[in-house]
Amino acid sequence: MTFDDFYNSLTGSQPPMELTAPLAGLWWDAKGDWEQAHERAQEDEGPEASWVHAYLHRKEGDQENAAYWYRRARKRVCLEPFDAEWRSIVSDLVRSR
């Protein structure tokens, strides 16, 4: 799957079945469903899901919790706009599959 494939899948009502939990979380976030995005990020405790978890808590405004998840993901706390971080994470995760 490419970034464009992922982005184009946002026209659907459900994420593609082949998405990992972290990518499914980002899919739900793009659809405006933070709760569903958070649930999906919590399904996995690896670094990719931790990165998505960090992004979601930063977006939520919970900076302390976000910092914890960035540390677990071994990433620096992001200071970019949310849409730029979302694109960066999606790009990285689809590339690593």
Buried (B, 14 or more C-beta within 10 A) or exposed (E): BEBEEBBEBEEEEEBEEEBBBBBBBBBBBBBEBBEBBBBBBBEBEEEBBBBBBBBBBBBEEEEEBBBBBBEBBEBEEBEEEEEEBBBBBBEEBBEEE
